[in-house]
Amino acid sequence: MAGDNPMRAGAFLLALSFLLFGPLAAAAGDGRIVLEADRVEFDQASGFAVATGAVRISRDLLRVFAPRIEYSAVDNTIEAFSEPGGKKVVLFHGSQRLEGEHLALDMVSGEGLFRNASGGFPAEKGEVYASGSDVTTTRVKEGQRFGSIPGRVQKGLVTGDQVYQWRNVGFTTCPAENPHYQLVSKRLVVIPGFRLVASKPAVYIGGKYLLSYPFDYVIDLSNGSRSQFLPQVMYEGDKGVGVSYGAPL
C-alpha cells in the first residue's frame, strides 16, 4: 500500500509493536488491538497498514477475519474486504458470528457498517439465524440516546458494549439455506448476551405469508432464559402444517 517505504512481512514485528504500544494502546486502554496476517505493508508516516492472506484483527470480544484488511493506527478504524465469489469477512462478538462482503469498523468505539451480512447468535433453545441485510453497529449508550434500543438494558447481562441493528431482515432458528419458516422485520436489534428485539415481524411458512405481529417481538438471549422465541412448526400426517407460538418476554 501507500507510502514510499512500506514495511513488509520481514519487518512485521516492528509494525505490530507500533500498533500495540503506540498511540493505539493509549486510546484502547486495556483492550489492545492485535493484527496478524500472512503479509503486512505498513507506512509508518501515515500509520496505515494493509494486511493480506489469512488476516485476523482483534480487540477484547471483537475478532475480525478477512482475506484483506486495511487498518489505520491513527483513528483505529478498519476496512475488511471479502474475495469476489470466495472467502467472506467474518466477525465474532463473543459467541455471535456474522459474515458478509465488506466491513467498516471503528475498533475502539465499535461503530461500523457490515454490508450484505448474515449470521447467528445463541439463544436458550438453539441458534437464531439472520440474513439478507446490512448491519450497523453502535455502543449501547449511543443506541439508547437515539432511541434505536427499545427498553432498559441491564449492563451486567450484556456481552460487551456493542449493539447490532439489522434492516429489512429475515430470521429463524432453521439452519437450512431455504428455511421452512422465517420471521421478517423492518428492524432487528441484537444486544449480544442480553436481548433481541424485532419490530412487528411478519411470519412466513414455506415462503408464504401467514400473519404479522402487532407488537415488537422480544427474544431473551441471556443464560438460563426460558423464553419460547419463534413459531413451533409441527407436521401431522396428511393434515399439513401447524404452528404454535410462545409469548414473548
ABEGO torsion letter per residue (X at the ends): XBEABBBBAAAAAAAAAAAAABAAAAAAEABBBBBBBABBBBBAAAGBBBBBEBBBBBBEABBBBBABBBBBAAAGBBBBBBBBGBBBBBBBBEABBBBBABBBBBAAAGBBBBBGBBEBBBBAAEBBBBBGBBBBBBBAAAAAAAGABBEBBBAAABBEABBBBBBGBBBBABABABBABBBBBABBBBBBGABBBBBGBBBBBGGBBABBBABBBBBBABBGBABBABBBBBBBEAAEBBBBBBBBX
